[in-house]
């Protein structure tokens, strides 16, 4: 039992499109790269990569190969929903404040503070050493202080923009520096660093324990794609799903696989968010 001619022709066309696209990227990629970087930050989050849109490309390709209206429409809708889900996750990652990022900020601040004993000069010196969104939060805090000359207003602005418990503790330590000795401030920073390191170690352990579950999710996703690809590529299998009843049965089977994959993925994300 081999591939049908229609499937072979479709695969050849897809291969030619991929090759042509690669040649165009190689030819014009360097010219378009600066413009792309300029507008990418406005349109997409930093975490968005070409892999984010891969499910949509795969879904459209499989829909073309299946040549069945109900299944094709279903696959395209699923591809769009998965892409939207990935984009939403990228946005959430963009807005999250991982403990390791805050740890990096505090360590950099501690080193700068020991040299100049000035909270806002130290924050100004280290704010560019961390990633977004923490960089913007520190920038707003420093700019508020320079505009108002009030540490209280600066830290109120920081707390108004985030409810992260570690940043709140960091702000409290910085406020304490107005009246406390340098040694006391450094000691408080060291205690906060230890808590963050413990938190980060816990996160690493949980991520390691979730590796097997993540593998199961990837396995289910690969199986779902291979099932559709196998049905689309083998004419005899595809013929079994040309009738309305066959298409509905096919949609139910794929939906069960995708539902299980989504459930496992959501559980993993919730666990990861608790220790991020």
N, C-alpha and C positions, 0 to 999 in steps of 0.2 A: 504494500500500500504506500504510494508515494504522494508527493505534493501535486496538486492540480496545476494545470497551466496558468489559470487565473492567479493563483497564489504566487507562483513563480514570477509571473509578469509584475504583479504588485510589488513583490520584494525587490525586483530589479529596478523598478521606478523609484522606490524609496531609497535604494542605494545610490542611484544617480543623483537624486535630490540632495542627499547627505554629502556626496562628493562635491557637487556644485556649490553647496553652501560652505563647505570647508575651503574651497578655492576662493570664494568671495571674501570670506573672513580673512584669509591669508593676504589677499590683495589689498583690501580696504580697511583691515582691522586697525592698523597703526594710525590711519587718518581719522577714524571714527572714535578711537579710544578716548581722547580728551573730551569730546562732546558727550560721549556716553557716561563718563564718570561725573560730568557736570550735572546732567539731568537725572542720573540714577539715584543720587542722594535725595532728590526732590520727590521722585516717584516711588522708590522702593526702599525698604529697610536694608541695613547693611548685611543682615543675615540671609537675604534672598539671593540665591544662586540659580544657575541654570537647572539644577536638580529639583528646584521648587516647581518648575513647569514641566518636568519630565512626565509626571502622571497624565497630564493633559495631552501631550504629544503621543504617548503610548496609547491612550484611550481613543484618540482620533484615528490613529493608524489601525488599531484593531477593529474599530467600527467600519472602516473602509474595507478591510479584509473580510469581515463577516457578511456584508451585503444583505443584511436583514434589518428592516426598518426599526422594529421594536428594540432589538438588541443594540443596533447602532446608536439610536437615540439615547438608550439607557447608558451605554458606555461613555458617550460624550458628556452627558449630565454628571455621571460619576467622576469623570476626569475634571470637570469644572469644580465640583464640590471638593474634591481632594486638593486641588490647587488653591482654592479659597481657604481651606483648612490650613494648608502649609503657610500661606501668606499671613493668616491670623497668628499662627504660632511664631512666625518670624517677627511680627510686630510685638508680640508679648515678650519675646527674648530681647528685643531691642529696648524695651521699657523696663526690663528686670534689672535688679541690682544684686549680682552674685556676691556671696560673702568673700570670695577670694579677691574680687575687685576692690571691695572696701578695705580688705587687709592690705592690698598693694598701696592704696591711698594713705592709710595710717602709717605704714612703715616709711613711706617717702616723706610724709609730713614730720614724723618723729625725727628723722635725720636732719631735715631742714630746720626744725624748731630748736634743736640742740645747738645749731650754729648761730642763729640770730634772735632767738627768744621772742619772736613776734608771730602771733597767730596768723594774721592775714597776709603778712609778707611771705610766710611759709606756705600758706594755702595757694597764694598767687604763684609761687615758684613751682609747686608740684601738681597743680590742677591739670596741666597738659600731659601728665604722665599716665593718666588713667583714661579708659575708654568711655564712650557715651553709654548711658545718659549721666553717669557720675561726673564726667567732665563739665557738662552744662550746669549741673547742680552746684558744683564748687565755683564755677565762674559767676553764676548769679549771686552766690553768697558773698564773694569778694567784691563784686561790683556794687551790691547793696551797701556794704560797709563803706566803700569809698564815696558813695553818694550821700549817705546819711551820717557817717562817722559814728555809727551806733552799732556795737556788736550785738546788742539785743535784737535790733531790727534785722540784722543780717541772718541771725540764727532763726528768728521767727519766719523769715522768708524760706529758709531751708526746710524747716519743719512743715511749712504749708505746702511744699511741693513733693514731699515724700513722707511715708509713715514707716520707713524701714527702722527697725529697732536698733540696729547697730549704728546707723547714722545719727539717730537720736542720742545714743550714748556718747558718740564722738562729739556731737555738738555740745552736750553737757560738759564734757571734759574741757573743751575749748572755752566755754563760758567760765569754767572754774579757774582758768589761767589768769583771769583778770585780778583775782585776789590771792590765788595760791602760789606757792613757790614753784620754781621750775622743776625741782626734784619730784614734787608731788604730782605735777602734771605728767611728767615722763612715766612715773610709776603707774598712774591711771591708764595711760596709753598702753603700757606693757601688759596690764591686766586685760585690756580690751583686745589686744593682739592675741593673747593666749586663748581667749574665748573664741575668737574668729578662727584660729588654727584648729581648735577642737571641732568647731562647726565644719570646717573644710575637710577635716579627716573623716568625720561622719558622712559627709557628702560623698567622698571617694569610696568609702566602704559600701554605701547603698548603691552607688552606680555600678560597682563591681558585682554586687549581688543581683543587679537587674540585667546583667549581660545575657543570661540564658533566656530571660523573658523577652528581651529585645530580639534575640535570635529567633524565637518562636514567631514573633510578629512579622519579621522579615520573611520567614519561611512561608507563612500563610499568604503574604502578599505575592511572593514569587510563584507559589502554586496557582493562585488566582489568575495571574498573567499567563502562565504556561497553559492553563486549561483553556483560556480564551484563544490563545495563539494556536494551540493544537487543533481546536475545533475549526478555527478560521482557515488553517493551512491544509487540512485533510478534507477533501470534498465529501467523502462518505460521512464523516462526522458532522460536517456543516449541514448536510442535507437533512439530518435528523432534527435540526432546529430551525428549519425554514417555515414550518407551520406556526400559526399563532400560539397553539398550546406548547409546542416545543420551545418557542422563544420565551414564553412566560416561565417555563420550567428552568430554562437556562438562567434567566434573570434572578429567579429565587435562589438557585445554587450559588451564584456569584455574590448575591446580597448577603447570604449567610456567612460566606468567607470574609467579605468586607466588614460586616458587622462585628465578627469576632476580632478581626484585626484592629478595628477602631476601639473596641472595648479595652483590649490589652494595651493599646497605645495610650489611651486616656488615663488608665491606671498608672502607667509608668510616668507620664507627665505630672500627675498629681503628686506622686511620691517624690519626684525630682524637684518640684517646686517647693516642697516643704523644707528641703535642705539646700536650696540654691543659694 
